[in-house]
């Protein structure tokens, strides 16, 4: 069977779970049926650990992880849809505010599927990962490809403290993008660089790296050599790696496929403008016209030719 | 009734200490000494003392915003509680939590929440952890009759039952939620039937007899070893410190105490607030010698007064 985005992530999770002691993996149907479309298939507990199917009580299940943490036990809550995280916002904000002051040594990760695949209808279409992170002031990581999956899951799936991890349902059956070891993360693991260029800097937010990689290839055919970054982190304080690159290329391209009105990408744009790092800034994000609530394909496309034209102009 | 033994006198002393400590805090509230919101629990001393007495060394107690009495019962000094209310580093929680989130993990209180129903769901994780660490702990979680209106109450019972977790859910039923009586706001909820729906044992405590409460809770706690699973304990109590609120053009409205100072409640060496078993201190006189209780109260007052400075 060929490697898919979700089978790759599943393999990384399984390996980590099996070797982690005192860990409780839990969630609805994580050991039954499709196992969340393969995300949690064949999870086996490590020493003194448990893997359990639970009831449908998201508010309580989010709080449960913090209770485990307080008693020195780590937890991973696997969630079928990030929409369900809305039930647990109180715990994300209020409970975490208490627990974080205790500097817990245990790990707690809420790993959810962002249903960005379209055709769900007016509901089950939430694609606002960064908003959860902003409200709770908790770090989140979006997994978009073969390489950042390893970076994010190795560093953050089990680590002291609490974080959110999101995976894209749209990408589940895709062959994951692979950068042959070229991916290099910053120390915080919030920014990853995939390629260097001289004429432009492409930075991809949320789950837009596939579109960014496509743009990177298309610009190359137009003889525009671009650097390629993604920002898996949802809360980023340090833009220095990206701004240094933009300082050389003087042209910044920002892609963001989230639905938030307060995007992480806007902070990069602001930082670049304040630093005077770019002569040209091109932004591609979902427009108000994209906010169609009837079932639809919900795709995020980037017009490479248009971007190339804008890059040719001075700001 | 047999003469109280030493352990029972210790329970009586704790009830008096928790009451006097709260009355002293109330005097500070009247003087506006604290910036953090404070929810006194006058009238809740018997259940807090009994829960503390029933807890084993590894046990955990998850609390609500009304947690002063449990923190005091678990051994926090009045000085440490007042320091916490003043946000000083010598406070129970190092001055980092204030009143509504006051915790004392070393004394078995890992969590208190100011959000209605929040501590219930956290208790599921605390209890589940005991099945991983195998530390033999039982999780106590306190809530109120207002919080059982939240979905988390039902979700929590379901989870505790589904995974046979060693948990004792204590519902402090004072019949009020903030400034409204329960029957002014919602339909009755039969907590015994709720427990039965989850096939969980149910026990009702009433009368504020701290010795009987402690015996019952200890029996329930020890029973968790052989047969884990949640037990629901409903405690009938009155939150004392009630007030009469002026109403324009009408008679003053009687309301139950909710938070802040209890302005009509005064500090006295013999700290009975109501001459009935609605008052846990008065209830002590039905089992213990009144003269000796009053002497004990005076002695405790002498210990506590200096801690307020």
Interface residues (C-beta under 8 A of the other chain):
Chain A: X22 X24 X48 X49 X50 X52 X54 X55 X57 X59 X60 X61 X62 X63 X64 X65 X66 X67 X68 X69 X70 X71 X72 X73 X75 X90 X91 X94 X95 X98 X101 X102
Chain B: X60 X62 X96 X97 X101 X103 X105 X110 X111 X112 X113 X114 X115 X118 X120 X121 X122 X123 X124 X125 X126 X127 X128 X129 X130 X131 X132 X133 X151 X152 X155 X156 X158 X159 X162 X163
